[in-house]
């Protein structure tokens, strides 16, 4: 990490498990981001809508939203993901962990912190660096359901074609990451960060 950690940027690669062809994203985010803000970035670059609970698994600890999960959470203690920053993980030698979203569909991302960089002058973060393929739509049934959705939408003869088209309502282009939507959401995040603490509440 740099001497002034507020200027450090981490490059992160995230890959969705159990889906072929691979769906992945590479982003650069401030090292002082807490896990909750990384969650926001993940939602943005995957074009998800934060409809469901999420959880980070780091070593033997779970981090998420205990204020929402409440008594419905079972198993190991759930720590708040607002209180642990990426820089702290790196200091502990942690550069790999997992993120799970929607405990019904069970979307699991393998997260790797690839490197630490100095912020580039004039660049606002977070930014999407690279990636491949559109992420599964919300509530599409997990990896198996999603791959069935892709097959059914593209094949009018598929037994589920009409039902899935009625539900989804449009063709599904697996190669299109919907970069316009991703950039719009990331731009709002960058604007909030520039304005400083409390700006999101004011907005």
LUMVEX-95164 format. One record per residue: x, y, z of N, C-alpha, C in turn. Coordinates in nm, 3 decimals, decimal comma, always signed. Layout:
BEGIN
+---------+---------+---------+---------+---------+---------+---------+---------+---------+
|     nc1 |     nc2 |     nc3 |    cac1 |    cac2 |    cac3 |     cc1 |     cc2 |     cc3 |
+---------+---------+---------+---------+---------+---------+---------+---------+---------+
|       X |       Y |       Z |       X |       Y |       Z |       X |       Y |       Z |
...
+---------+---------+---------+---------+---------+---------+---------+---------+---------+
This chain:
BEGIN
+---------+---------+---------+---------+---------+---------+---------+---------+---------+
|     nc1 |     nc2 |     nc3 |    cac1 |    cac2 |    cac3 |     cc1 |     cc2 |     cc3 |
+---------+---------+---------+---------+---------+---------+---------+---------+---------+
|  +0,084 |  -0,119 |  +0,000 |  +0,000 |  +0,000 |  +0,000 |  +0,088 |  +0,125 |  +0,000 |
|  +0,034 |  +0,236 |  -0,056 |  +0,110 |  +0,358 |  -0,057 |  +0,113 |  +0,425 |  +0,078 |
|  +0,198 |  +0,527 |  +0,090 |  +0,208 |  +0,598 |  +0,217 |  +0,075 |  +0,663 |  +0,253 |
|  +0,008 |  +0,721 |  +0,154 |  -0,125 |  +0,776 |  +0,176 |  -0,226 |  +0,680 |  +0,114 |
|  -0,286 |  +0,598 |  +0,198 |  -0,371 |  +0,492 |  +0,146 |  -0,497 |  +0,545 |  +0,080 |
|  -0,532 |  +0,669 |  +0,106 |  -0,651 |  +0,724 |  +0,041 |  -0,629 |  +0,741 |  -0,109 |
|  -0,503 |  +0,738 |  -0,154 |  -0,472 |  +0,750 |  -0,297 |  -0,450 |  +0,615 |  -0,362 |
|  -0,460 |  +0,508 |  -0,286 |  -0,439 |  +0,375 |  -0,342 |  -0,565 |  +0,323 |  -0,408 |
|  -0,544 |  +0,253 |  -0,519 |  -0,652 |  +0,192 |  -0,595 |  -0,623 |  +0,042 |  -0,605 |
|  -0,725 |  -0,039 |  -0,590 |  -0,706 |  -0,182 |  -0,608 |  -0,779 |  -0,227 |  -0,734 |
|  -0,713 |  -0,315 |  -0,807 |  -0,774 |  -0,375 |  -0,926 |  -0,829 |  -0,511 |  -0,887 |
|  -0,956 |  -0,531 |  -0,915 |  -1,027 |  -0,650 |  -0,871 |  -1,087 |  -0,721 |  -0,992 |
|  -1,073 |  -0,852 |  -0,992 |  -1,139 |  -0,935 |  -1,093 |  -1,244 |  -1,020 |  -1,024 |
|  -1,362 |  -1,024 |  -1,080 |  -1,472 |  -1,105 |  -1,025 |  -1,526 |  -1,195 |  -1,134 |
|  -1,546 |  -1,322 |  -1,099 |  -1,591 |  -1,422 |  -1,196 |  -1,710 |  -1,497 |  -1,139 |
|  -1,816 |  -1,506 |  -1,217 |  -1,937 |  -1,575 |  -1,173 |  -1,918 |  -1,726 |  -1,183 |
|  -1,947 |  -1,794 |  -1,075 |  -1,930 |  -1,940 |  -1,072 |  -2,040 |  -2,013 |  -1,149 |
|  -2,004 |  -2,131 |  -1,199 |  -2,099 |  -2,230 |  -1,250 |  -2,177 |  -2,184 |  -1,372 |
|  -2,121 |  -2,090 |  -1,448 |  -2,186 |  -2,043 |  -1,570 |  -2,085 |  -2,048 |  -1,684 |
|  -2,127 |  -2,102 |  -1,796 |  -2,045 |  -2,107 |  -1,916 |  -2,124 |  -2,049 |  -2,033 |
|  -2,055 |  -1,973 |  -2,123 |  -1,917 |  -1,922 |  -2,114 |  -1,900 |  -1,829 |  -1,994 |
|  -1,775 |  -1,806 |  -1,952 |  -1,751 |  -1,729 |  -1,830 |  -1,806 |  -1,586 |  -1,837 |
|  -1,858 |  -1,541 |  -1,725 |  -1,902 |  -1,402 |  -1,708 |  -1,813 |  -1,341 |  -1,603 |
|  -1,740 |  -1,235 |  -1,640 |  -1,644 |  -1,177 |  -1,547 |  -1,636 |  -1,026 |  -1,568 |
|  -1,584 |  -0,958 |  -1,464 |  -1,561 |  -0,814 |  -1,469 |  -1,428 |  -0,782 |  -1,400 |
|  -1,362 |  -0,680 |  -1,449 |  -1,240 |  -0,628 |  -1,386 |  -1,265 |  -0,481 |  -1,357 |
|  -1,248 |  -0,443 |  -1,230 |  -1,277 |  -0,306 |  -1,189 |  -1,159 |  -0,250 |  -1,110 |
|  -1,154 |  -0,119 |  -1,101 |  -1,060 |  -0,051 |  -1,013 |  -1,140 |  +0,036 |  -0,916 |
|  -1,113 |  +0,016 |  -0,789 |  -1,188 |  +0,087 |  -0,685 |  -1,090 |  +0,140 |  -0,581 |
|  -1,128 |  +0,244 |  -0,508 |  -1,041 |  +0,295 |  -0,402 |  -1,016 |  +0,191 |  -0,294 |
|  -0,893 |  +0,184 |  -0,247 |  -0,858 |  +0,088 |  -0,142 |  -0,928 |  +0,119 |  -0,011 |
|  -0,974 |  +0,244 |  +0,006 |  -1,043 |  +0,277 |  +0,130 |  -1,193 |  +0,245 |  +0,123 |
|  -1,238 |  +0,182 |  +0,016 |  -1,377 |  +0,139 |  +0,007 |  -1,405 |  +0,030 |  +0,110 |
|  -1,512 |  +0,041 |  +0,187 |  -1,556 |  -0,073 |  +0,268 |  -1,622 |  -0,176 |  +0,178 |
|  -1,640 |  -0,295 |  +0,232 |  -1,702 |  -0,402 |  +0,154 |  -1,841 |  -0,363 |  +0,106 |
|  -1,914 |  -0,283 |  +0,184 |  -2,048 |  -0,241 |  +0,141 |  -2,042 |  -0,162 |  +0,010 |
|  -1,938 |  -0,080 |  -0,006 |  -1,924 |  -0,005 |  -0,131 |  -1,881 |  -0,096 |  -0,246 |
|  -1,800 |  -0,198 |  -0,214 |  -1,767 |  -0,296 |  -0,317 |  -1,893 |  -0,368 |  -0,362 |
|  -1,980 |  -0,399 |  -0,268 |  -2,110 |  -0,458 |  -0,304 |  -2,184 |  -0,368 |  -0,403 |
|  -2,185 |  -0,237 |  -0,378 |  -2,251 |  -0,144 |  -0,470 |  -2,189 |  -0,150 |  -0,609 |
|  -2,056 |  -0,159 |  -0,615 |  -1,987 |  -0,168 |  -0,743 |  -2,025 |  -0,297 |  -0,815 |
|  -2,026 |  -0,408 |  -0,742 |  -2,063 |  -0,536 |  -0,803 |  -2,204 |  -0,528 |  -0,862 |
|  -2,297 |  -0,473 |  -0,785 |  -2,433 |  -0,458 |  -0,835 |  -2,435 |  -0,376 |  -0,964 |
|  -2,354 |  -0,271 |  -0,968 |  -2,351 |  -0,183 |  -1,085 |  -2,297 |  -0,255 |  -1,208 |
|  -2,183 |  -0,321 |  -1,195 |  -2,119 |  -0,379 |  -1,314 |  -2,189 |  -0,507 |  -1,360 |
|  -2,268 |  -0,569 |  -1,271 |  -2,346 |  -0,687 |  -1,312 |  -2,489 |  -0,649 |  -1,354 |
|  -2,520 |  -0,520 |  -1,345 |  -2,655 |  -0,470 |  -1,378 |  -2,762 |  -0,539 |  -1,294 |
|  -2,729 |  -0,568 |  -1,170 |  -2,828 |  -0,618 |  -1,075 |  -2,890 |  -0,501 |  -1,001 |
|  -2,997 |  -0,526 |  -0,929 |  -3,079 |  -0,418 |  -0,874 |  -3,086 |  -0,417 |  -0,722 |
|  -3,002 |  -0,496 |  -0,656 |  -2,994 |  -0,497 |  -0,510 |  -3,129 |  -0,531 |  -0,446 |
|  -3,199 |  -0,626 |  -0,509 |  -3,329 |  -0,668 |  -0,456 |  -3,315 |  -0,765 |  -0,339 |
|  -3,198 |  -0,828 |  -0,326 |  -3,183 |  -0,940 |  -0,234 |  -3,066 |  -0,918 |  -0,139 |
|  -3,058 |  -1,002 |  -0,038 |  -2,945 |  -0,997 |  +0,055 |  -2,817 |  -1,046 |  -0,013 |
|  -2,706 |  -1,006 |  +0,044 |  -2,576 |  -1,048 |  -0,007 |  -2,486 |  -1,083 |  +0,110 |
|  -2,372 |  -1,144 |  +0,078 |  -2,279 |  -1,187 |  +0,182 |  -2,140 |  -1,202 |  +0,123 |
|  -2,040 |  -1,151 |  +0,194 |  -1,900 |  -1,179 |  +0,161 |  -1,850 |  -1,288 |  +0,256 |
|  -1,777 |  -1,384 |  +0,203 |  -1,712 |  -1,485 |  +0,287 |  -1,562 |  -1,465 |  +0,276 |
|  -1,500 |  -1,426 |  +0,388 |  -1,357 |  -1,396 |  +0,392 |  -1,297 |  -1,481 |  +0,502 |
|  -1,219 |  -1,580 |  +0,463 |  -1,170 |  -1,677 |  +0,562 |  -1,289 |  -1,749 |  +0,622 |
|  -1,297 |  -1,749 |  +0,755 |  -1,411 |  -1,814 |  +0,820 |  -1,515 |  -1,714 |  +0,869 |
|  -1,506 |  -1,590 |  +0,820 |  -1,603 |  -1,487 |  +0,861 |  -1,697 |  -1,450 |  +0,747 |
|  -1,820 |  -1,416 |  +0,786 |  -1,920 |  -1,369 |  +0,692 |  -1,947 |  -1,221 |  +0,718 |
|  -1,959 |  -1,144 |  +0,610 |  -1,987 |  -1,000 |  +0,618 |  -2,109 |  -0,969 |  +0,532 |
|  -2,200 |  -0,891 |  +0,585 |  -2,318 |  -0,858 |  +0,508 |  -2,396 |  -0,747 |  +0,575 |
|  -2,528 |  -0,766 |  +0,582 |  -2,619 |  -0,663 |  +0,635 |  -2,694 |  -0,719 |  +0,755 |
|  -2,628 |  -0,730 |  +0,869 |  -2,699 |  -0,785 |  +0,986 |  -2,819 |  -0,700 |  +1,026 |
|  -2,816 |  -0,571 |  +0,992 |  -2,928 |  -0,485 |  +1,027 |  -3,054 |  -0,522 |  +0,948 |
|  -3,037 |  -0,591 |  +0,835 |  -3,151 |  -0,636 |  +0,755 |  -3,178 |  -0,784 |  +0,777 |
|  -3,070 |  -0,864 |  +0,778 |  -3,087 |  -1,009 |  +0,794 |  -3,154 |  -1,043 |  +0,926 |
|  -3,114 |  -0,974 |  +1,033 |  -3,178 |  -0,991 |  +1,163 |  -3,186 |  -1,136 |  +1,208 |
|  -3,301 |  -1,173 |  +1,261 |  -3,320 |  -1,307 |  +1,315 |  -3,331 |  -1,413 |  +1,206 |
|  -3,346 |  -1,371 |  +1,079 |  -3,355 |  -1,469 |  +0,971 |  -3,219 |  -1,531 |  +0,940 |
|  -3,112 |  -1,464 |  +0,984 |  -2,978 |  -1,518 |  +0,956 |  -2,951 |  -1,637 |  +1,046 |
|  -2,905 |  -1,746 |  +0,985 |  -2,867 |  -1,865 |  +1,061 |  -2,722 |  -1,898 |  +1,030 |
|  -2,657 |  -1,966 |  +1,124 |  -2,518 |  -2,004 |  +1,104 |  -2,424 |  -1,911 |  +1,176 |
|  -2,299 |  -1,900 |  +1,125 |  -2,198 |  -1,817 |  +1,192 |  -2,241 |  -1,671 |  +1,202 |
|  -2,180 |  -1,601 |  +1,294 |  -2,211 |  -1,459 |  +1,312 |  -2,191 |  -1,383 |  +1,182 |
|  -2,281 |  -1,290 |  +1,154 |  -2,272 |  -1,205 |  +1,036 |  -2,222 |  -1,068 |  +1,078 |
|  -2,103 |  -1,032 |  +1,031 |  -2,043 |  -0,902 |  +1,062 |  -2,090 |  -0,799 |  +0,958 |
|  -2,094 |  -0,674 |  +0,998 |  -2,134 |  -0,568 |  +0,905 |  -2,026 |  -0,545 |  +0,800 |
|  -2,067 |  -0,538 |  +0,674 |  -1,970 |  -0,511 |  +0,568 |  -1,943 |  -0,361 |  +0,553 |
|  -1,998 |  -0,281 |  +0,644 |  -1,967 |  -0,138 |  +0,643 |  -1,835 |  -0,108 |  +0,715 |
|  -1,786 |  -0,203 |  +0,794 |  -1,676 |  -0,173 |  +0,886 |  -1,540 |  -0,229 |  +0,843 |
|  -1,534 |  -0,300 |  +0,731 |  -1,408 |  -0,357 |  +0,685 |  -1,376 |  -0,304 |  +0,547 |
|  -1,257 |  -0,243 |  +0,536 |  -1,216 |  -0,183 |  +0,410 |  -1,120 |  -0,275 |  +0,334 |
|  -1,114 |  -0,255 |  +0,204 |  -1,026 |  -0,338 |  +0,122 |  -0,881 |  -0,325 |  +0,167 |
|  -0,839 |  -0,207 |  +0,205 |  -0,702 |  -0,187 |  +0,252 |  -0,672 |  -0,273 |  +0,374 |
|  -0,772 |  -0,290 |  +0,461 |  -0,751 |  -0,374 |  +0,579 |  -0,732 |  -0,520 |  +0,540 |
|  -0,807 |  -0,565 |  +0,440 |  -0,790 |  -0,704 |  +0,395 |  -0,650 |  -0,726 |  +0,342 |
|  -0,600 |  -0,631 |  +0,264 |  -0,466 |  -0,646 |  +0,208 |  -0,360 |  -0,649 |  +0,317 |
|  -0,378 |  -0,569 |  +0,420 |  -0,284 |  -0,570 |  +0,532 |  -0,281 |  -0,705 |  +0,601 |
|  -0,395 |  -0,775 |  +0,597 |  -0,404 |  -0,909 |  +0,657 |  -0,361 |  -1,018 |  +0,561 |
|  -0,314 |  -0,980 |  +0,443 |  -0,267 |  -1,078 |  +0,345 |  -0,380 |  -1,147 |  +0,269 |
|  -0,499 |  -1,088 |  +0,270 |  -0,614 |  -1,148 |  +0,204 |  -0,635 |  -1,083 |  +0,068 |
|  -0,631 |  -1,163 |  -0,038 |  -0,656 |  -1,109 |  -0,171 |  -0,758 |  -1,192 |  -0,249 |
|  -0,817 |  -1,292 |  -0,184 |  -0,921 |  -1,372 |  -0,249 |  -1,034 |  -1,399 |  -0,149 |
|  -1,156 |  -1,384 |  -0,197 |  -1,273 |  -1,413 |  -0,115 |  -1,392 |  -1,431 |  -0,208 |
|  -1,508 |  -1,457 |  -0,152 |  -1,627 |  -1,478 |  -0,235 |  -1,738 |  -1,381 |  -0,196 |
|  -1,826 |  -1,361 |  -0,290 |  -1,944 |  -1,275 |  -0,273 |  -2,064 |  -1,354 |  -0,322 |
|  -2,166 |  -1,365 |  -0,239 |  -2,288 |  -1,433 |  -0,278 |  -2,404 |  -1,334 |  -0,273 |
|  -2,485 |  -1,338 |  -0,378 |  -2,601 |  -1,249 |  -0,388 |  -2,725 |  -1,332 |  -0,418 |
|  -2,833 |  -1,302 |  -0,347 |  -2,962 |  -1,368 |  -0,365 |  -2,952 |  -1,514 |  -0,323 |
|  -2,990 |  -1,541 |  -0,200 |  -2,973 |  -1,676 |  -0,145 |  -3,075 |  -1,775 |  -0,199 |
|  -3,164 |  -1,729 |  -0,287 |  -3,251 |  -1,821 |  -0,361 |  -3,182 |  -1,866 |  -0,488 |
|  -3,142 |  -1,769 |  -0,572 |  -3,070 |  -1,802 |  -0,696 |  -2,925 |  -1,842 |  -0,669 |
|  -2,867 |  -1,789 |  -0,561 |  -2,731 |  -1,824 |  -0,518 |  -2,627 |  -1,790 |  -0,625 |
|  -2,619 |  -1,661 |  -0,659 |  -2,513 |  -1,617 |  -0,749 |  -2,385 |  -1,598 |  -0,668 |
|  -2,280 |  -1,669 |  -0,703 |  -2,155 |  -1,663 |  -0,628 |  -2,044 |  -1,613 |  -0,718 |
|  -1,976 |  -1,509 |  -0,674 |  -1,864 |  -1,452 |  -0,747 |  -1,734 |  -1,481 |  -0,673 |
|  -1,635 |  -1,530 |  -0,746 |  -1,500 |  -1,541 |  -0,691 |  -1,430 |  -1,407 |  -0,711 |
|  -1,384 |  -1,347 |  -0,603 |  -1,323 |  -1,214 |  -0,605 |  -1,172 |  -1,228 |  -0,584 |
|  -1,096 |  -1,163 |  -0,671 |  -0,950 |  -1,161 |  -0,657 |  -0,900 |  -1,017 |  -0,665 |
|  -0,827 |  -0,973 |  -0,563 |  -0,759 |  -0,844 |  -0,571 |  -0,628 |  -0,868 |  -0,645 |
|  -0,620 |  -0,819 |  -0,768 |  -0,507 |  -0,852 |  -0,856 |  -0,383 |  -0,768 |  -0,826 |
|  -0,403 |  -0,640 |  -0,798 |  -0,288 |  -0,554 |  -0,770 |  -0,335 |  -0,423 |  -0,707 |
|  -0,238 |  -0,353 |  -0,648 |  -0,261 |  -0,221 |  -0,591 |  -0,189 |  -0,119 |  -0,677 |
|  -0,258 |  -0,010 |  -0,710 |  -0,204 |  +0,093 |  -0,798 |  -0,219 |  +0,230 |  -0,732 |
|  -0,144 |  +0,325 |  -0,783 |  -0,167 |  +0,464 |  -0,744 |  -0,276 |  +0,523 |  -0,831 |
|  -0,360 |  +0,605 |  -0,773 |  -0,467 |  +0,668 |  -0,849 |  -0,407 |  +0,751 |  -0,963 |
|  -0,468 |  +0,740 |  -1,081 |  -0,421 |  +0,819 |  -1,194 |  -0,476 |  +0,961 |  -1,184 |
|  -0,393 |  +1,061 |  -1,208 |  -0,441 |  +1,200 |  -1,202 |  -0,558 |  +1,221 |  -1,297 |
|  -0,661 |  +1,285 |  -1,248 |  -0,776 |  +1,318 |  -1,331 |  -0,876 |  +1,206 |  -1,349 |
|  -0,850 |  +1,089 |  -1,290 |  -0,942 |  +0,976 |  -1,303 |  -1,025 |  +0,962 |  -1,176 |
|  -1,155 |  +0,954 |  -1,192 |  -1,244 |  +0,929 |  -1,079 |  -1,275 |  +0,780 |  -1,072 |
|  -1,283 |  +0,729 |  -0,951 |  -1,309 |  +0,587 |  -0,930 |  -1,439 |  +0,570 |  -0,852 |
|  -1,504 |  +0,453 |  -0,870 |  -1,462 |  +0,329 |  -0,935 |  -1,481 |  +0,333 |  -1,087 |
|  -1,406 |  +0,245 |  -1,156 |  -1,418 |  +0,233 |  -1,301 |  -1,422 |  +0,085 |  -1,339 |
|  -1,492 |  +0,057 |  -1,447 |  -1,489 |  -0,076 |  -1,508 |  -1,374 |  -0,079 |  -1,607 |
|  -1,284 |  -0,176 |  -1,592 |  -1,168 |  -0,187 |  -1,680 |  -1,197 |  -0,280 |  -1,797 |
|  -1,255 |  -0,396 |  -1,768 |  -1,279 |  -0,495 |  -1,872 |  -1,385 |  -0,592 |  -1,822 |
|  -1,429 |  -0,679 |  -1,910 |  -1,526 |  -0,780 |  -1,870 |  -1,576 |  -0,856 |  -1,991 |
|  -1,662 |  -0,953 |  -1,966 |  -1,718 |  -1,032 |  -2,074 |  -1,857 |  -1,080 |  -2,038 |
|  -1,950 |  -1,062 |  -2,129 |  -2,083 |  -1,119 |  -2,129 |  -2,177 |  -1,055 |  -2,026 |
|  -2,303 |  -1,054 |  -2,065 |  -2,408 |  -0,997 |  -1,981 |  -2,433 |  -1,088 |  -1,861 |
|  -2,454 |  -1,029 |  -1,747 |  -2,483 |  -1,106 |  -1,626 |  -2,628 |  -1,157 |  -1,629 |
|  -2,656 |  -1,260 |  -1,551 |  -2,793 |  -1,312 |  -1,546 |  -2,892 |  -1,207 |  -1,496 |
|  -3,012 |  -1,205 |  -1,551 |  -3,115 |  -1,115 |  -1,498 |  -3,152 |  -1,154 |  -1,355 |
|  -3,203 |  -1,056 |  -1,281 |  -3,255 |  -1,084 |  -1,148 |  -3,360 |  -1,195 |  -1,154 |
|  -3,356 |  -1,283 |  -1,053 |  -3,460 |  -1,385 |  -1,034 |  -3,472 |  -1,482 |  -1,150 |
|  -3,358 |  -1,509 |  -1,217 |  -3,363 |  -1,600 |  -1,332 |  -3,334 |  -1,744 |  -1,296 |
|  -3,326 |  -1,775 |  -1,165 |  -3,324 |  -1,915 |  -1,126 |  -3,189 |  -1,977 |  -1,101 |
|  -3,086 |  -1,895 |  -1,075 |  -2,954 |  -1,952 |  -1,050 |  -2,887 |  -1,996 |  -1,179 |
|  -2,765 |  -2,051 |  -1,171 |  -2,691 |  -2,088 |  -1,292 |  -2,770 |  -2,177 |  -1,388 |
|  -2,835 |  -2,283 |  -1,336 |  -2,910 |  -2,373 |  -1,424 |  -3,026 |  -2,300 |  -1,490 |
|  -3,102 |  -2,224 |  -1,411 |  -3,215 |  -2,150 |  -1,465 |  -3,172 |  -2,048 |  -1,568 |
|  -3,059 |  -1,981 |  -1,541 |  -3,009 |  -1,880 |  -1,635 |  -2,970 |  -1,943 |  -1,768 |
|  -2,897 |  -2,055 |  -1,763 |  -2,855 |  -2,117 |  -1,889 |  -2,975 |  -2,172 |  -1,966 |
|  -3,078 |  -2,215 |  -1,894 |  -3,202 |  -2,256 |  -1,961 |  -3,270 |  -2,136 |  -2,024 |
|  -3,267 |  -2,020 |  -1,954 |  -3,325 |  -1,897 |  -2,009 |  -3,258 |  -1,859 |  -2,140 |
|  -3,125 |  -1,864 |  -2,143 |  -3,052 |  -1,827 |  -2,264 |  -3,089 |  -1,920 |  -2,379 |
|  -3,094 |  -2,050 |  -2,352 |  -3,130 |  -2,147 |  -2,456 |  -3,273 |  -2,126 |  -2,504 |
|  -3,364 |  -2,105 |  -2,409 |  -3,506 |  -2,094 |  -2,445 |  -3,535 |  -1,968 |  -2,525 |
|  -3,473 |  -1,855 |  -2,487 |  -3,499 |  -1,731 |  -2,558 |  -3,449 |  -1,739 |  -2,702 |
|  -3,336 |  -1,805 |  -2,722 |  -3,275 |  -1,810 |  -2,856 |  -3,337 |  -1,916 |  -2,947 |
|  -3,422 |  -2,002 |  -2,892 |  -3,478 |  -2,113 |  -2,970 |  -3,631 |  -2,111 |  -2,962 |
|  -3,698 |  -2,062 |  -3,067 |  -3,845 |  -2,058 |  -3,065 |  -3,909 |  -2,195 |  -3,047 |
|  -3,836 |  -2,301 |  -3,077 |  -3,889 |  -2,435 |  -3,061 |  -3,871 |  -2,493 |  -2,922 |
|  -3,801 |  -2,420 |  -2,835 |  -3,776 |  -2,468 |  -2,699 |  -3,909 |  -2,472 |  -2,623 |
|  -3,933 |  -2,578 |  -2,543 |  -4,061 |  -2,588 |  -2,472 |  -4,088 |  -2,472 |  -2,375 |
|  -3,982 |  -2,404 |  -2,327 |  -4,002 |  -2,293 |  -2,234 |  -3,996 |  -2,156 |  -2,302 |
|  -3,985 |  -2,154 |  -2,435 |  -3,963 |  -2,026 |  -2,505 |  -4,072 |  -1,923 |  -2,476 |
|  -4,197 |  -1,961 |  -2,492 |  -4,305 |  -1,863 |  -2,475 |  -4,315 |  -1,815 |  -2,331 |
|  -4,303 |  -1,907 |  -2,235 |  -4,312 |  -1,867 |  -2,094 |  -4,200 |  -1,770 |  -2,056 |
|  -4,079 |  -1,800 |  -2,100 |  -3,966 |  -1,715 |  -2,063 |  -3,974 |  -1,581 |  -2,135 |
|  -4,017 |  -1,580 |  -2,261 |  -4,033 |  -1,453 |  -2,331 |  -4,141 |  -1,367 |  -2,265 |
|  -4,249 |  -1,432 |  -2,217 |  -4,352 |  -1,357 |  -2,144 |  -4,294 |  -1,296 |  -2,017 |
|  -4,204 |  -1,370 |  -1,950 |  -4,146 |  -1,322 |  -1,824 |  -4,039 |  -1,215 |  -1,851 |
|  -3,946 |  -1,244 |  -1,941 |  -3,833 |  -1,151 |  -1,964 |  -3,872 |  -1,038 |  -2,059 |
|  -3,950 |  -1,071 |  -2,160 |  -4,009 |  -0,967 |  -2,244 |  -3,927 |  -0,918 |  -2,361 |
|  -3,807 |  -0,970 |  -2,380 |  -3,724 |  -0,921 |  -2,490 |  -3,612 |  -1,023 |  -2,516 |
|  -3,545 |  -1,011 |  -2,631 |  -3,431 |  -1,099 |  -2,656 |  -3,320 |  -1,077 |  -2,553 |
|  -3,238 |  -1,178 |  -2,537 |  -3,125 |  -1,170 |  -2,444 |  -2,996 |  -1,182 |  -2,523 |
|  -2,919 |  -1,072 |  -2,526 |  -2,790 |  -1,072 |  -2,596 |  -2,680 |  -1,098 |  -2,495 |
|  -2,632 |  -1,221 |  -2,489 |  -2,532 |  -1,259 |  -2,390 |  -2,399 |  -1,189 |  -2,405 |
|  -2,371 |  -1,131 |  -2,522 |  -2,243 |  -1,064 |  -2,543 |  -2,245 |  -0,918 |  -2,504 |
|  -2,363 |  -0,863 |  -2,481 |  -2,379 |  -0,720 |  -2,452 |  -2,379 |  -0,697 |  -2,301 |
|  -2,276 |  -0,632 |  -2,248 |  -2,267 |  -0,606 |  -2,104 |  -2,352 |  -0,487 |  -2,059 |
|  -2,421 |  -0,422 |  -2,154 |  -2,502 |  -0,304 |  -2,123 |  -2,415 |  -0,197 |  -2,058 |
|  -2,311 |  -0,158 |  -2,129 |  -2,213 |  -0,065 |  -2,075 |  -2,272 |  +0,072 |  -2,045 |
|  -2,375 |  +0,112 |  -2,120 |  -2,436 |  +0,243 |  -2,093 |  -2,496 |  +0,246 |  -1,953 |
|  -2,566 |  +0,139 |  -1,917 |  -2,626 |  +0,132 |  -1,783 |  -2,518 |  +0,124 |  -1,676 |
|  -2,417 |  +0,041 |  -1,699 |  -2,307 |  +0,028 |  -1,603 |  -2,242 |  +0,164 |  -1,578 |
|  -2,210 |  +0,234 |  -1,685 |  -2,141 |  +0,362 |  -1,671 |  -2,229 |  +0,465 |  -1,602 |
|  -2,358 |  +0,463 |  -1,628 |  -2,448 |  +0,558 |  -1,564 |  -2,448 |  +0,539 |  -1,413 |
|  -2,453 |  +0,413 |  -1,367 |  -2,456 |  +0,386 |  -1,223 |  -2,321 |  +0,418 |  -1,161 |
|  -2,211 |  +0,379 |  -1,226 |  -2,080 |  +0,410 |  -1,172 |  -2,057 |  +0,561 |  -1,166 |
|  -2,108 |  +0,632 |  -1,264 |  -2,094 |  +0,778 |  -1,265 |  -2,162 |  +0,840 |  -1,144 |
|  -2,279 |  +0,789 |  -1,107 |  -2,347 |  +0,840 |  -0,988 |  -2,265 |  +0,809 |  -0,862 |
|  -2,203 |  +0,691 |  -0,857 |  -2,120 |  +0,656 |  -0,743 |  -1,999 |  +0,749 |  -0,734 |
|  -1,939 |  +0,778 |  -0,848 |  -1,823 |  +0,868 |  -0,847 |  -1,863 |  +1,008 |  -0,802 |
|  -1,980 |  +1,052 |  -0,846 |  -2,028 |  +1,184 |  -0,806 |  -2,051 |  +1,191 |  -0,656 |
|  -2,110 |  +1,086 |  -0,600 |  -2,133 |  +1,080 |  -0,456 |  -2,002 |  +1,084 |  -0,381 |
|  -1,902 |  +1,013 |  -0,430 |  -1,771 |  +1,008 |  -0,362 |  -1,703 |  +1,145 |  -0,367 |
|  -1,717 |  +1,215 |  -0,480 |  -1,654 |  +1,347 |  -0,490 |  -1,714 |  +1,445 |  -0,391 |
|  -1,844 |  +1,432 |  -0,368 |  -1,913 |  +1,526 |  -0,278 |  -1,881 |  +1,499 |  -0,132 |
|  -1,834 |  +1,378 |  -0,102 |  -1,791 |  +1,350 |  +0,035 |  -1,900 |  +1,287 |  +0,119 |
|  -1,869 |  +1,259 |  +0,247 |  -1,963 |  +1,192 |  +0,338 |  -2,094 |  +1,269 |  +0,350 |
|  -2,203 |  +1,192 |  +0,348 |  -2,334 |  +1,253 |  +0,364 |  -2,399 |  +1,296 |  +0,237 |
|  -2,324 |  +1,296 |  +0,124 |  -2,382 |  +1,346 |  -0,001 |  -2,491 |  +1,254 |  -0,051 |
|  -2,477 |  +1,122 |  -0,029 |  -2,580 |  +1,030 |  -0,073 |  -2,710 |  +1,057 |  +0,000 |
|  -2,700 |  +1,087 |  +0,130 |  -2,820 |  +1,116 |  +0,207 |  -2,885 |  +1,245 |  +0,158 |
|  -2,800 |  +1,346 |  +0,130 |  -2,855 |  +1,472 |  +0,082 |  -2,922 |  +1,456 |  -0,053 |
|  -2,859 |  +1,372 |  -0,141 |  -2,915 |  +1,354 |  -0,274 |  -3,050 |  +1,285 |  -0,267 |
+---------+---------+---------+---------+---------+---------+---------+---------+---------+
